[in-house]
Amino acid sequence: MDNACDTGKPAPLPEEEVLRLLCEAARPIERTERLRLEECHGRILAETLTAPMDVPPADNSAMDGYAVRAADCAKADARLWVSQHIPAGATGKALKPQAAARIFTGAPLPPGADAVVMQECCGTEGEDIIVAEPVRPGDNVRRRGEDIAKDSELLHQGTRLQPQHVGLAASVGLNRLKVYKRLRVAVFFTGDELTAPGNPLTPGKIYNSNRYVLTGLLQRLGCEVVDLGDVPDNVFATREVLDHARTTADVIITSGGVSVGEEDHVRNAVAALGKLELWNIAIKPGKPLAFGHVGETPFFGLPGNPVALFITCCLYARPFLQICQGRTYRPPRFMWLRAGFERPHPHSRREYLRARVESTTEQQDFVKLYPHQGSGVLNSLAWAEGLACIPEGSRIEKGDMVRYLPLEALFD
């Protein structure tokens, strides 16, 4: 059961409510730029594209063979004379009755032709071909506009452009796309105990792993990261860096310093410069989350423990950032798999457990948990390939179906 010290505090919010509040507060950026296609991979499309042409632009051959009139080949063993040769990239002349055109994949059908016969289905006698089987109109033909019809919607505004999207734009002749400028996210890290990797670790210090977890997540999401470094645990330094961040970034995200401890100055500094809400969320790990504004700039205060930082960033900051990027937020898709573990004691909060999928000798998939699930055990995330979601108040026995969320689903 959860710690009884929570008694008397406001009831934790369901994560669905937190997501609703965050999505309502998110505002897409308005800054755009027009980039060459080769610069557009991973960027967010800022306008809906309409196809300026048909693809393919004309009926063409789906394979190497012979372009024919289907009416001339209505019966087996039809004899046709080969009147012309049409390689890809060339155009042919009108096809006369009882004639065929040697044609190659991608070449446009000559006027009058309405089918293509595979070369394997034809015999040859001198300059004639013998078509073994009856032919139907449309056989082995790629119709004009079959892939893309002119004036149809090609790509929707808010699409994060992948190679296939950029290729689609190229297929209709577009060479530049209007995209949103990268969302600028300022990050800083509080704690006099933090030391940068590469420096000697003196007593009482720890290496700052959170910087690399958070900046890596933001980069995977396509954000431009403004790293403002480690900030001393005092209110003056905290207010100074927040005041700078609000003028240089679209969103501010910190790690640690938002609880009620005497050395947690971020909370008071944000409240002095804007507005802050501190939420307890009914999940584990990652219960505390701060959200507000420094001036007009949105602010997230994420937990200091690395696993809690990772999970709250993925589950709550990520949807907010996606909307701010101009994207349409879509909840990640869970899989249903059998548990290879037991959780006999129910918790009042929803749990996100570090897990991976393994298979039995019978090739049945099951979810295996990392043995140590503490919110400070970063090794559990390095080992994991996903998160097992255990609903609040649930007991899990081996073989029960559980929801499993692949980590890759959180990185797009």
C-alpha positions in Angstrom: 0.0 0.0 0.0 1.1 3.6 -0.4 2.7 5.5 2.4 0.3 6.8 5.0 2.2 10.1 5.1 0.0 11.2 2.2 -3.0 11.4 4.5 -4.5 14.8 4.7 -3.1 16.1 1.4 -5.4 16.8 -1.6 -6.4 13.7 -3.4 -4.0 12.9 -6.4 -5.4 13.7 -9.8 -6.1 10.9 -12.3 -3.6 11.0 -15.1 -6.5 11.4 -17.6 -7.4 14.7 -15.9 -3.8 15.9 -15.9 -3.6 15.2 -19.6 -6.8 17.0 -20.3 -5.6 20.1 -18.4 -2.2 20.1 -20.2 -3.7 19.6 -23.7 -6.1 22.4 -23.1 -3.3 24.7 -22.0 -1.0 23.9 -25.0 -0.8 26.5 -27.8 0.8 25.7 -31.2 3.7 28.0 -32.2 3.1 30.2 -35.2 6.7 30.6 -36.5 7.2 28.9 -39.8 9.8 28.5 -42.5 10.0 27.0 -46.0 12.7 24.3 -46.4 14.1 22.2 -49.2 12.8 18.6 -49.2 16.1 17.2 -47.9 15.8 19.5 -44.9 12.3 18.4 -44.0 12.8 15.0 -42.4 11.4 15.0 -38.8 9.9 18.5 -39.2 6.2 19.4 -38.6 4.2 20.4 -41.7 2.6 23.8 -41.3 0.0 23.6 -44.0 -2.2 21.0 -45.6 -0.9 20.0 -49.0 -3.1 19.4 -52.0 -1.9 17.4 -55.0 -1.2 19.7 -58.0 -1.2 16.7 -60.4 -2.3 13.1 -60.9 0.2 10.3 -60.0 0.8 8.5 -62.2 0.2 11.3 -64.7 -1.0 8.9 -67.4 -2.1 5.2 -67.7 1.1 3.2 -67.7 2.4 -0.3 -67.8 2.8 -2.2 -64.6 5.3 -4.6 -66.1 7.4 -5.5 -69.1 5.2 -6.9 -71.9 3.0 -5.8 -74.7 0.4 -3.0 -74.8 -2.7 -4.2 -76.7 -6.4 -3.6 -77.4 -8.3 -6.0 -75.2 -10.9 -6.5 -77.9 -8.2 -7.9 -80.2 -7.3 -10.5 -77.6 -10.8 -11.6 -76.5 -10.0 -15.2 -77.4 -6.9 -17.4 -76.6 -4.0 -17.5 -79.1 -4.7 -14.1 -80.7 -2.1 -13.1 -83.2 -0.9 -9.5 -83.2 1.9 -7.7 -85.1 4.4 -5.6 -83.0 4.2 -2.1 -84.4 6.4 -0.1 -82.0 8.8 -0.2 -79.0 8.1 2.0 -75.9 10.7 2.1 -73.2 10.1 3.9 -69.9 10.4 7.7 -70.4 9.2 7.6 -74.0 5.7 7.9 -75.5 4.2 5.8 -78.2 2.0 6.4 -81.3 -1.7 5.5 -81.5 -2.1 1.7 -81.6 -3.7 0.3 -84.7 -6.2 -2.6 -84.6 -4.6 -6.1 -84.5 -1.3 -4.4 -83.4 0.7 -4.6 -80.2 3.4 -2.3 -78.7 6.5 -3.7 -77.0 6.3 -1.8 -73.7 8.3 -1.7 -70.5 7.4 -1.0 -66.8 6.4 2.6 -66.2 6.0 3.5 -69.8 2.7 5.3 -70.7 0.2 3.3 -72.7 -0.1 4.4 -76.3 -3.5 5.9 -77.4 -5.9 3.1 -78.1 -4.3 0.5 -75.8 -6.2 -0.5 -72.7 -4.3 -3.6 -71.4 -0.8 -5.0 -71.1 0.1 -8.7 -71.6 3.0 -10.0 -69.6 5.9 -11.0 -71.9 5.8 -14.5 -70.2 2.3 -15.0 -71.5 3.2 -14.4 -75.2 4.9 -16.5 -77.8 6.7 -15.1 -80.9 6.6 -15.9 -84.5 8.7 -13.6 -86.6 7.5 -10.1 -85.9 4.2 -11.3 -84.5 3.2 -12.4 -81.0 0.7 -15.0 -79.9 -1.3 -14.1 -76.8 -2.0 -17.4 -75.0 -4.9 -16.3 -72.8 -7.9 -13.9 -73.2 -7.2 -10.4 -72.1 -9.4 -8.0 -70.2 -9.4 -4.2 -70.3 -7.2 -2.8 -67.5 -5.0 -5.9 -67.1 -1.5 -4.9 -65.8 -2.3 -1.2 -66.2 -1.6 1.5 -63.6 -4.4 4.0 -64.1 -3.9 7.7 -64.2 -4.3 9.2 -60.7 -4.4 5.7 -59.2 -1.8 6.6 -56.5 -2.7 10.3 -56.1 -5.6 12.2 -57.7 -5.1 15.8 -58.6 -6.6 18.2 -56.0 -6.9 15.5 -53.3 -5.4 16.1 -49.9 -1.8 14.9 -50.0 -0.5 15.6 -46.4 -2.3 17.0 -43.5 -1.1 20.0 -41.5 0.6 18.8 -38.3 2.2 15.7 -39.9 5.6 14.9 -38.6 7.4 14.4 -41.9 8.9 10.9 -42.3 10.8 9.8 -45.4 7.7 8.4 -47.0 5.9 11.8 -46.6 8.8 13.7 -48.1 8.9 11.2 -51.0 5.2 11.8 -51.5 5.7 15.5 -51.8 8.5 14.9 -54.3 6.3 12.6 -56.4 4.0 15.6 -57.3 6.9 17.9 -58.0 7.1 19.9 -54.8 10.7 20.9 -53.8 10.0 23.0 -50.7 7.6 22.6 -47.8 6.3 25.0 -45.2 7.1 23.7 -41.7 6.9 25.0 -38.2 10.2 26.2 -36.8 11.6 23.9 -34.1 10.1 24.4 -30.7 12.7 25.9 -28.4 12.8 24.2 -25.0 15.0 25.7 -22.2 16.2 23.2 -19.6 18.1 23.6 -16.4 18.9 21.5 -13.4 18.9 22.4 -9.8 20.9 20.9 -7.0 24.2 21.8 -5.3 24.9 18.1 -5.3 25.2 17.9 -9.1 28.5 17.3 -10.9 29.1 17.1 -14.6 30.4 13.7 -15.9 34.2 13.9 -16.4 34.8 15.8 -13.2 36.0 14.1 -9.9 33.1 13.0 -7.7 33.7 14.6 -4.3 31.8 13.5 -1.1 28.1 14.4 -1.2 28.0 14.9 -5.0 26.3 12.9 -7.8 26.7 13.0 -11.5 24.0 14.7 -13.4 22.4 12.0 -15.5 19.1 13.8 -15.7 20.6 16.3 -18.2 21.2 13.6 -20.7 17.9 11.8 -20.1 15.9 15.0 -20.6 17.8 16.6 -23.4 17.9 13.2 -25.3 14.1 12.9 -25.0 13.6 16.4 -26.2 15.9 15.9 -29.2 14.0 12.7 -30.1 10.8 14.7 -30.1 12.3 17.2 -32.6 12.8 20.1 -30.2 15.6 22.6 -30.2 17.2 22.3 -26.7 18.5 25.4 -24.9 20.6 24.0 -22.1 21.1 26.5 -19.3 23.1 24.2 -17.2 23.2 23.5 -13.5 21.7 26.2 -11.2 22.8 26.7 -7.6 20.2 26.0 -4.9 19.4 29.6 -4.1 16.4 31.8 -5.0 18.4 34.6 -6.7 20.1 32.3 -9.1 16.9 30.4 -9.8 14.9 33.6 -10.6 17.7 34.9 -12.8 17.8 31.8 -15.0 14.0 31.6 -15.2 13.8 35.3 -16.2 16.4 34.6 -19.0 14.7 31.3 -20.1 11.3 32.9 -20.6 12.7 35.4 -23.2 14.7 32.8 -25.1 12.4 29.7 -25.3 8.9 28.6 -26.0 8.8 26.2 -23.0 10.9 25.8 -19.9 11.5 22.4 -18.3 13.4 21.8 -15.0 14.4 18.7 -13.1 14.0 18.9 -9.3 13.4 21.8 -7.0 9.6 21.9 -7.1 8.7 20.2 -3.8 8.1 21.9 -0.5 11.6 21.5 0.9 13.6 24.4 2.3 16.1 24.1 -0.6 13.6 23.7 -3.3 13.6 27.2 -4.7 12.1 26.7 -8.2 8.6 26.6 -6.9 8.8 30.0 -5.2 10.7 31.6 -8.1 8.2 30.5 -10.6 5.3 31.7 -8.5 7.0 35.1 -8.1 7.5 35.5 -11.9 4.2 34.0 -13.0 1.9 31.2 -11.9 2.5 27.7 -10.7 0.3 24.7 -10.0 1.7 21.7 -8.2 -0.1 18.5 -8.9 0.0 15.1 -7.3 -0.8 12.5 -10.0 -2.2 9.1 -9.2 0.7 7.3 -10.8 3.9 5.6 -9.6 6.7 6.6 -10.1 6.3 10.3 -10.9 3.7 11.5 -8.5 4.7 15.2 -8.2 4.4 17.4 -11.3 4.6 21.2 -11.5 3.1 23.1 -14.4 2.6 26.8 -14.8 3.9 29.9 -16.6 6.9 32.1 -16.2 5.5 35.3 -17.6 3.7 33.9 -20.7 6.1 31.0 -21.2 4.9 27.5 -20.2 6.8 25.8 -17.4 7.2 22.2 -16.4 8.9 21.1 -13.1 9.6 17.4 -13.4 10.8 15.1 -10.6 14.4 14.8 -9.7 14.6 11.0 -9.7 15.7 9.9 -13.2 13.0 7.2 -13.7 10.2 9.6 -12.5 11.7 12.3 -14.7 11.6 10.0 -17.8 8.1 8.8 -17.2 6.5 12.2 -16.5 8.3 13.7 -19.5 7.0 11.0 -21.8 3.5 10.8 -20.4 2.8 14.5 -19.7 5.4 16.9 -21.2 5.4 15.0 -24.5 1.7 15.5 -25.4 2.0 19.2 -24.4 5.1 19.7 -26.5 3.6 17.9 -29.5 0.6 20.3 -29.5 3.0 23.2 -29.2 4.9 21.9 -32.2 1.8 22.1 -34.3 1.1 18.3 -34.1 -2.1 16.5 -33.3 -1.6 14.6 -30.1 -2.5 10.9 -30.3 -2.3 8.8 -27.2 0.3 6.0 -27.5 -1.0 2.5 -28.3 -0.7 -0.1 -25.7 -0.4 -3.8 -26.4 -2.1 -6.5 -24.3 0.3 -9.3 -23.2 0.4 -11.9 -20.6 2.1 -11.1 -17.3 5.2 -13.2 -16.5 5.1 -11.7 -13.0 2.9 -11.3 -9.9 1.8 -8.1 -8.1 -0.2 -9.5 -5.2 -0.6 -6.2 -3.4 -2.8 -3.5 -5.0 -1.7 0.2 -5.0 -3.9 3.2 -4.9 -1.9 4.7 -7.8 -1.5 3.4 -11.3 2.0 1.9 -11.8 4.3 2.1 -14.7 6.8 -0.7 -14.3 10.0 -1.1 -16.4 9.6 -4.2 -18.4 10.5 -6.1 -21.6 8.8 -8.8 -23.7 10.3 -12.3 -23.6 9.1 -15.6 -25.1 8.6 -19.1 -23.6 9.9 -22.2 -25.3 6.3 -22.5 -26.8 6.9 -19.1 -28.5 4.3 -17.3 -26.3 5.2 -13.7 -25.4 5.0 -12.5 -21.8 6.0 -9.4 -19.9 9.0 -9.6 -17.6 9.8 -6.9 -15.0 13.1 -5.5 -14.0 13.7 -6.7 -10.4 14.3 -3.3 -8.8 11.5 -0.8 -9.6 12.7 2.2 -7.6 12.3 5.7 -9.2 16.0 6.3 -8.8 17.1 3.0 -10.6 18.1 4.4 -14.0 19.5 1.0 -14.9 15.9 -0.3 -15.0 15.2 2.1 -18.0 18.4 1.0 -19.8 17.3 -2.6 -19.4 13.6 -2.1 -20.3 12.0 -2.1 -23.7 8.6 -0.9 -22.5 6.4 -0.1 -19.5 3.8 -2.4 -18.0 0.8 -0.4 -16.8 -0.9 -1.8 -13.7 -4.2 -0.1 -12.9 -4.8 1.3 -9.5 -6.3 -1.2 -7.1 -5.3 -4.2 -9.2 -3.7 -7.5 -8.2 -1.8 -9.3 -11.0 -1.2 -13.0 -11.2 1.0 -14.8 -13.7 -0.8 -15.3 -16.9 -3.1 -12.2 -16.5 -3.4 -9.9 -19.4 -1.6 -6.5 -18.8 -1.2 -3.4 -20.9 2.3 -3.0 -22.3 3.7 0.2 -23.8 6.8 -0.1 -26.0 9.3 2.7 -25.2 9.6 3.4 -28.9 6.0 4.6 -28.9 7.0 7.5 -26.7 9.8 8.8 -28.9 8.0 9.9 -32.0 
